[in-house]
Each structure stands twice: as C-alpha cells, then as structure tokens.
C-alpha cells in the first residue's frame, strides 16, 4: 500500500515523520545541553565548596552561590549600608573545622596584559599559592604550579599562551601586567586565557582590592561523601562568627556537585516536557493512520471478499492490514529519524552555538531505537481496529459490496 500509495497515504506518513523528527531533535538538544553542563560543572570537583560574600535566597535552588561581594569593611558589618565581605576572621573560622582539608583565598579582576607589543584585557586571579595547587582541578601542561616562595611569577591559561598574542608565550617568558613585569612559570592544560598569581602580588596589581579582604574562599573537604553535612557545619560556624541568622545571612556557600544535580534534574524535567509536546504530533499521526486504514478497508472490501472466497482466513486478512499499518509507521519513523538527525546537526549553527548549545547536540542510539519502535508500534496499534473490521467481513457481503 505504501509503494503504490496515493497522496492520502503519504500525508499520513508525514504526520509520523514530523512527530519522530521533533522527538529526535528535542532529545538530542537535551542530551547536548546535559553533556555541555557536565563538562562545565564536572571539572569543578565534587569535594570543592566556594564561599562568597552576599546572599541571594533565589540562588539556594542552585546550591547557593550568589555573586561575590566587594567592600572595605570587616565581615561583621555594623552598618546596614556596609557591604558584607570575606576576611581573615572567616578563614580562621574555617580552619577550626576538622572536615576541611585546604583553604584557598582568592581575589580577581580584569587587567591589561602585554607581550611583545601586543596588549589585551584578561581576568587575573590572585590565589594562596600554598593551597591553590592542592585545590584546583586544572592541570599543568608545561612548567609548574605556583610555589609558596613565589613572588613575581604567574601561571597562565593555554589559550593566553598560544593564541592571545601575535606570538606564543613560552615558559620563563616575561609578560607585563598593569605595568608590572612577571615571569611565566606554568601553562595550564585548559582553554582559558586567565592569569593566576600569588595573592599578595595581586593586591598590588588590583588597586581596588583591600589587603586582607577576599572576593571568594575556595574550600576542599576531606570526604566528598559527607558534602552536605560539611556544608551545614560550615554554614553554622560562619553564621556564628559573622553574627547572622538564616534571615540575615550575608554569605553564600555553593557546591558544584549540588549545582550539577539540581540543574540536571531541571534539565531532565524540561526535556521530558518538550518531548511530551512533540509526542502530540505522533498522536496526530496515529489518528491519520487509523483514518487511512479505515478508508482502505472500504476501498478494498471487494478484494477482501475475493481473498476469503479462495481460502484466506481471518487471521490472514488481519495480518495483511496490520502489516500495512506497521509499514506506514516504519517508513514514517525512518524518514523522521533522518530528518531529526539533520535538524539536530543544524540547530547549533542556526542558534549560533550560544548558551548551553555551545557544545552541540548529541543523538543517542537509544533515542533512535525508541523513536523507531514507537512509530512502528503506533502504526500497528492504530491499524488494529480497521484490520479487525476487515477480517470479520463476510465473503458474500464483501463480494456484493460496490
């Protein structure tokens, strides 16, 4: 029936094609977004916590983590107009928690950097060089990490070293940061263009930073399995030291692991919702198949009578019509899968590969198998009633039908 089909049959197949293609495209987008998010958050380390000043209750849904606050007052603000900050008092409180393995105090800002006459703006991060190498998840490609005795030296990102300037920056080369000269002792194995230097030197380069006040404090815990317990214990300790309550909390403690779990759950819910919407097209296609099969039964009533007259059994007639219905679903599913894969490949380019689609889309084999199976099953189920009706026709009535 499909090979020698009329326009009606191909319009029916088109309904299945649209539904399957939509499901494939949406599932591939969801998989691509999930993969991109895992790449972004998975490399942060499940045993790493980030403490920042300022608190946003809406950020709790993502595991905490409001924007770092800046200011010049102590952590225990006495004036409502004072912005909360992080300082040595917070570090001392954290060191008293036995579940914490290492603490890295950080400040950051944008600086002008030049090398061999080429100049540009990049992000500079000042770190506690005694702890940074134990906490960071970044790995060294060339050279070494910062050492406790380092002063006028920096570690730079791979992109900054290889492609930011006209010529690559090698180890032991000198770069100028805000009119201060620093020696490159390490190049990270990443795709970043950031600069990392000892925090005391960073205070001198970043004029708007006050010595002893931090933008963030990165914490490495001893046991990743006790993450939530350590977070609760840390929050209680900081609330006690900073003299705040749950209502007046002026800091945020975030975990990449909790952020990943929360966002994955949200992403999954959103993907399921979009797939459910796309599945409506499959329902429309199922109705189209049923309509086509009912019409086919009416058109071929006389042929059914002839087949029964020469010995065809009811189950033979039933099998023929179910096979036709399943074939419609199979053809529609196959074409829909091809169209869905094409759509998945084109979507990142059409959307400019921005946001969570930056990593592209990913078409899983199980989604293809699921879509194809669903399309065939829909075709067969939709054809059950008309096929059963055809099998129950009486030969005499069918032969007399005009």
C-alpha positions in Angstrom: 0.0 0.0 0.0 2.9 2.3 0.7 4.8 1.5 -2.5 1.7 2.2 -4.6 0.2 4.7 -2.3 -1.9 7.7 -3.0 -1.4 11.2 -1.7 -3.5 10.3 1.4 -1.0 7.6 2.5 2.0 9.9 2.2 0.2 12.6 4.1 -0.4 10.1 6.8 3.3 9.2 6.8 4.1 12.9 7.0 2.4 13.1 10.4 4.6 10.3 11.7 7.7 12.0 10.2 7.0 15.3 11.9 6.4 13.7 15.2 9.5 11.4 15.2 11.8 14.2 13.9 10.6 16.5 16.6 11.2 13.9 19.3 14.7 13.1 18.0 15.6 16.8 17.7 14.4 17.6 21.2 16.1 14.6 22.8 19.3 15.4 21.1 19.2 19.0 22.3 18.5 17.8 25.8 21.5 15.3 25.6 23.7 18.0 24.2 22.8 20.5 26.9 23.4 17.8 29.6 26.8 17.0 28.1 27.8 20.6 28.0 26.7 21.2 31.6 28.6 18.1 32.8 31.7 19.4 31.1 31.3 22.8 32.7 30.4 21.7 36.2 32.0 18.2 36.3 35.5 19.6 36.2 35.0 21.8 39.3 35.4 18.9 41.7 32.7 17.3 43.9 34.8 18.0 47.0 35.1 21.7 46.4 33.0 24.4 48.1 33.0 28.1 47.2 32.3 30.8 49.8 31.4 34.2 48.6 30.1 37.4 50.4 26.4 38.4 49.8 23.4 36.1 49.9 20.6 35.6 47.4 17.8 33.3 48.6 16.9 32.5 45.0 20.3 31.1 44.5 19.6 28.3 47.0 17.9 26.3 44.3 21.3 26.0 42.6 23.1 25.0 45.8 23.8 28.6 47.0 26.4 30.8 45.5 25.4 34.4 45.0 27.8 36.9 43.4 30.9 37.8 45.5 30.5 41.0 47.4 33.1 43.7 47.5 33.8 46.3 50.1 36.2 47.6 52.7 34.5 46.8 56.0 35.0 43.8 58.2 32.9 40.6 57.8 30.8 41.6 60.9 29.1 44.7 59.3 27.8 47.1 61.9 26.1 49.5 59.4 23.2 48.4 57.2 24.9 50.3 54.3 28.1 48.3 54.6 28.5 45.5 52.0 29.4 42.1 53.5 32.9 40.9 52.7 35.1 38.0 53.5 38.3 38.4 55.6 40.8 36.7 57.8 38.2 36.1 60.5 36.3 33.8 58.1 39.4 31.9 57.3 40.2 31.4 60.9 36.7 30.0 61.5 37.1 27.6 58.6 40.4 26.4 59.8 38.7 25.3 63.0 36.5 22.8 61.1 38.2 19.4 61.1 36.4 18.2 57.9 38.2 20.8 55.8 41.4 19.8 54.1 42.6 23.0 52.4 41.5 26.7 52.1 42.4 29.0 49.2 41.7 32.7 49.5 41.1 34.5 46.1 40.7 37.9 44.6 40.0 38.6 41.0 39.6 41.4 38.5 40.3 42.5 34.9 43.8 43.7 34.0 45.7 44.9 30.9 48.4 42.5 29.9 51.0 43.0 27.1 53.6 40.8 25.5 56.0 41.8 22.6 53.9 44.9 21.9 50.5 43.1 21.8 48.1 44.2 24.5 44.7 43.0 25.8 42.4 42.6 28.8 42.1 39.3 30.7 40.9 38.1 34.0 43.5 38.0 36.8 43.0 35.8 39.9 45.2 36.1 43.0 45.4 32.8 44.9 47.0 31.5 48.0 49.9 29.7 46.3 50.4 27.4 49.3 46.9 25.9 48.8 45.9 26.6 45.2 47.7 23.6 43.7 46.0 21.2 46.2 42.5 22.6 45.4 42.4 23.5 41.8 41.1 20.9 39.3 43.2 22.4 36.5 46.3 20.6 35.4 49.7 21.8 34.2 50.6 21.4 30.6 54.0 22.9 30.8 56.1 24.1 33.7 54.8 24.0 37.3 52.2 25.3 39.7 52.8 28.3 42.0 55.0 27.6 45.0 54.8 29.1 48.5 58.0 31.1 47.9 56.9 32.6 44.6 56.6 36.4 44.1 56.8 38.0 40.7 55.7 34.9 38.8 52.4 33.8 37.1 50.7 30.7 35.7 48.6 31.4 32.6 45.9 29.6 30.6 46.6 27.6 27.5 44.7 30.0 25.2 46.5 33.0 26.5 49.9 31.3 26.0 49.2 30.0 22.5 46.8 32.3 20.6 46.0 35.5 22.5 49.2 37.4 21.4 50.8 37.5 18.0 53.5 35.1 19.2 53.1 32.2 21.7 54.2 32.8 25.3 56.6 30.2 26.5 57.9 29.2 29.9 60.2 31.8 31.6 59.0 34.5 29.2 58.2 37.9 30.7 54.8 39.5 30.4 53.7 42.9 31.6 50.6 43.2 33.8 49.4 46.7 34.6 53.0 48.0 34.1 54.4 45.2 36.3 56.7 42.5 34.8 56.1 38.9 35.7 57.7 35.6 34.7 55.6 32.7 33.4 56.4 29.6 35.3 53.4 27.4 34.2 50.9 26.9 31.4 47.6 25.2 32.3 46.1 22.4 30.2 42.8 24.2 29.5 41.1 26.5 27.0 41.3 29.7 29.2 43.1 33.0 28.9 43.2 33.7 32.7 46.3 34.6 34.8 47.0 33.2 38.3 49.5 34.9 40.6 50.2 34.9 44.4 47.5 36.8 46.2 49.9 39.3 47.8 51.2 40.4 44.4 47.6 40.5 43.1 46.7 43.1 45.8 49.4 45.3 44.3 48.2 44.9 40.8 44.5 45.3 41.5 44.3 48.7 43.0 40.6 48.4 44.1 41.3 45.4 46.4 42.0 45.9 50.1 44.6 43.7 51.6 43.1 41.0 53.8 39.7 41.2 52.1 38.8 38.3 49.7 36.3 38.0 46.8 35.9 34.3 47.4 37.3 31.5 49.5 37.6 28.0 47.9 37.4 25.1 50.3 38.4 21.5 49.7 36.8 19.0 52.1 38.3 15.7 53.2 35.4 13.4 52.3 33.2 14.0 49.3 30.6 11.6 50.6 29.9 13.9 53.6 29.5 17.0 51.4 26.1 18.1 52.7 27.0 17.5 56.3 30.2 19.6 55.9 28.2 22.4 54.2 25.7 22.5 57.0 28.5 22.5 59.6 30.4 25.2 57.7 27.3 27.4 57.4 26.6 27.1 61.1 30.2 28.0 62.0 30.2 31.1 59.7 26.8 32.3 60.9 28.1 32.1 64.5 31.3 34.0 63.6 29.6 36.6 61.4 26.8 37.1 64.0 24.0 36.4 61.4 20.9 34.3 61.3 19.1 32.5 58.5 17.1 35.7 57.9 20.1 38.0 57.9 22.7 35.7 56.3 25.3 37.7 54.4 27.3 34.9 52.7 26.7 32.1 50.2 28.2 28.6 50.2 28.0 26.8 46.9 28.9 23.3 45.7 29.4 22.4 42.0 28.2 18.9 42.8 24.9 20.1 44.2 24.6 22.6 41.4 25.1 19.8 38.8 22.5 17.6 40.5 19.9 20.4 40.7 20.4 21.6 37.2 20.4 18.1 35.8 17.0 17.5 37.4 15.6 20.7 36.0 17.1 19.9 32.5 15.5 16.4 32.6 12.1 17.8 33.5 12.3 20.4 30.8 13.4 17.8 28.2 10.5 15.5 29.2 8.0 18.3 28.9 9.3 19.2 25.4 9.2 15.6 24.3 5.6 15.3 25.5 4.7 18.3 23.4 6.5 16.7 20.4 4.7 13.4 21.1 1.4 15.2 20.3 2.5 15.0 16.6 2.7 11.3 16.9 -0.8 11.1 18.3 -2.0 13.1 15.3 -0.1 10.7 13.1 -1.8 7.7 14.8 -5.2 9.2 14.1 -4.1 9.7 10.5 -3.0 6.1 10.2 -6.3 4.8 11.6 -8.3 7.0 9.2 -6.2 5.8 6.3 -6.7 2.1 7.3 -10.5 2.5 7.7 -10.6 4.1 4.3 -8.5 1.3 2.8 -10.9 -1.3 4.2 -13.8 0.4 2.5 -11.9 0.7 -0.8 -10.7 -2.9 -0.7 -13.9 -4.6 0.6 -14.4 -6.5 -2.7 -10.8 -7.7 -2.8 -11.2 -8.9 0.8 -14.3 -10.9 -0.3 -12.3 -12.5 -3.2 -9.4 -13.4 -0.9 -11.8 -15.0 1.6 -13.6 -16.8 -1.2 -10.4 -18.5 -2.4 -9.5 -19.6 1.2 -7.9 -16.7 3.1 -8.5 -17.0 6.8 -9.5 -14.1 9.1 -6.0 -14.0 10.7 -4.5 -13.7 7.2 -6.6 -10.6 6.4 -5.8 -9.2 9.9 -2.1 -9.8 9.3 -2.1 -8.1 5.9 -3.7 -4.9 7.2 -1.6 -4.8 10.4 1.5 -5.2 8.2 0.4 -2.3 6.1 -0.2 -0.1 9.2 3.1 -1.1 10.7 4.8 -0.4 7.4 3.4 3.1 7.4 4.8 3.6 10.9 8.2 2.1 9.9 8.6 4.3 6.8 7.5 7.4 8.7 9.8 6.6 11.6 12.8 6.0 9.3 12.3 9.3 7.4 11.6 11.1 10.7 14.9 9.8 12.2 16.9 11.1 9.2 15.1 14.5 9.4 15.6 14.6 13.2 19.3 14.0 12.9 19.6 16.7 10.2 17.7 19.1 12.4 19.9 18.2 15.4 23.0 19.0 13.4 21.7 22.3 12.1 20.2 23.7 15.3 23.5 24.7 17.0 24.6 26.6 13.8 21.2 28.3 13.4 21.3 29.4 17.1 24.9 30.5 16.9 26.0 27.7 19.4 25.3 30.1 22.2 24.5 29.2 25.8 24.0 25.5 26.7 24.1 24.5 23.0 27.7 25.6 22.8 28.8 22.0 22.9 26.5 21.0 20.1 23.7 18.3 20.2 24.1 14.6 20.7 21.8 12.0 19.1 21.9 8.8 21.3 21.4 5.4 19.7 18.7 4.5 22.3 16.7 7.6 21.3 16.8 6.4 17.7 15.7 2.9 18.6 13.0 4.3 20.9 11.6 6.6 18.2 11.6 3.9 15.5 10.0 1.4 17.8 7.3 3.9 18.9 6.5 4.8 15.3 6.0 1.1 14.3 4.0 0.4 17.4 1.8 3.4 16.8 1.2 2.3 13.3 0.2 -1.2 14.4 -2.0 -0.1 17.3 -3.7 2.4 15.0 -4.4 -0.3 12.5 -5.8 -2.9 14.9 -9.4 -1.8 14.8 -9.7 -1.4 11.0 -7.7 -4.6 10.4 -10.1 -6.5 12.8 -13.0 -5.0 11.0 -11.6 -6.2 7.6 -11.0 -9.7 8.9 -14.6 -10.0 10.1 -16.2 -9.2 6.8 -18.4 -11.9 5.4 -17.3 -13.1 1.9 -20.8 -12.9 0.4 -21.4 -9.3 1.7 -17.9 -8.3 0.6 -18.4 -9.6 -2.9 -21.7 -7.8 -3.3 -20.2 -4.5 -2.0 -20.0 -1.7 -4.5 
